[in-house]
Amino acid sequence: MNSERVDSIFTLASVFLTANRKWIVEFAAENRLPAMYHNEDFIEDGGLILYAPSLLDLYRRAVSNHERRTPSRCYSPLDRGGP
């Protein structure tokens, strides 16, 4: 096997990677490797780049879509006072 140097690190969602995030962040910093992480926990431990959706923004969009598509009063078949 050739001993080639790694150019960068990109993490994916994994319990193993998240559990070892401090070691991964330290390894990337010591070896001056650009690293892109999937979770904010990596950034809190010293990582530089996060590539993930904003969960707050996703929740806001979901609520907005739900409010737009749902009438102000939903009627149930069990509701006696329906339209």
JOBEL-V589113 format. One record per pair of residues at least 24 apart in sequence whose C-alpha atoms are under 10 Angstrom apart, sorted by the first residue. I is the first residue (numbers start at 1). J is the second residue. Records with the same first field share a line. If there is no record, write none. Layout:
I=J ; J
//
This chain:
6=31 ; 33
7=31 ; 32 ; 33 ; 34 ; 35
8=32 ; 33 ; 34 ; 35 ; 36
9=33 ; 34 ; 35 ; 36 ; 37
10=34 ; 35 ; 36 ; 37 ; 38 ; 49 ; 50 ; 51
11=35 ; 36 ; 37 ; 38 ; 39 ; 42 ; 50 ; 51
12=36 ; 37 ; 38 ; 39 ; 51
13=37 ; 38 ; 39
14=38 ; 39
17=42
18=42
21=45 ; 46 ; 47
22=46 ; 47
//
